[in-house]
Amino acid sequence: MSVENRGPILYNSAMNYKVVETSRVTDDEIERIVNEWAAKGFSFASMHFVMTEASRRPGMAFLFFIEEPAEKK
């Protein structure tokens, strides 16, 4: 499907979204963040890295979490 044929992105306003930014992009730090927010009732959704031309390692990471409304839990 081409980009032109895609419909609008629909967001569920009943859900809570959380974005966590980290500049410490290590396995230990990412694991800590995922465990912390999972314990608070959020589900991991995705992770996005910010790369720099000067390094092969990401300079930052953004972790996205979703919390469903209380009545669906």
C-alpha positions in Angstrom: 0.0 0.0 0.0 1.5 3.4 -0.9 1.7 6.2 1.5 -0.8 8.2 -0.4 -3.5 5.5 0.0 -3.2 5.2 3.8 -6.0 6.5 5.9 -5.6 8.8 8.9 -3.9 7.3 12.0 -6.5 6.9 14.7 -5.5 7.2 18.3 -7.5 5.8 21.2 -8.0 8.7 23.6 -9.0 6.3 26.3 -5.5 4.9 26.5 -2.6 6.5 28.3 0.6 6.7 26.3 4.1 7.1 27.9 7.3 8.0 26.1 10.6 7.6 27.9 13.8 9.1 26.6 17.2 7.9 27.5 20.7 8.9 26.5 22.2 5.9 28.2 21.5 3.3 25.4 22.7 0.2 27.1 21.0 -3.2 27.6 21.0 -2.6 31.4 19.3 0.8 31.1 16.7 -0.3 28.5 15.9 -3.3 30.7 15.6 -1.1 33.7 13.2 1.2 31.9 11.0 -1.6 30.5 10.8 -3.3 33.9 10.0 0.0 35.7 7.1 0.9 33.4 5.8 -2.7 33.1 5.5 -2.7 36.9 3.4 0.5 36.7 0.9 -1.3 34.4 2.2 -0.1 31.0 2.8 -2.4 28.0 5.9 -2.0 25.9 4.9 -0.8 22.4 8.1 0.1 20.5 11.6 1.6 20.7 13.2 4.1 18.4 16.9 4.9 18.2 18.5 8.2 17.3 21.7 7.6 15.4 24.6 9.9 14.9 27.0 9.9 12.0 30.0 10.0 14.3 29.2 6.7 16.0 27.8 3.3 15.2 26.0 3.3 18.6 22.7 5.1 19.0 23.0 8.4 20.8 19.5 8.2 22.3 16.5 5.9 22.5 12.8 6.6 22.9 10.7 3.8 24.4 7.0 3.9 23.9 4.5 2.3 26.3 0.7 2.0 26.4 -1.6 1.8 29.4 -5.1 0.5 28.8 -8.0 2.0 30.6 -8.8 0.6 34.1 -12.1 -1.0 32.9 -10.2 -3.2 30.4 -7.6 -4.5 32.8 
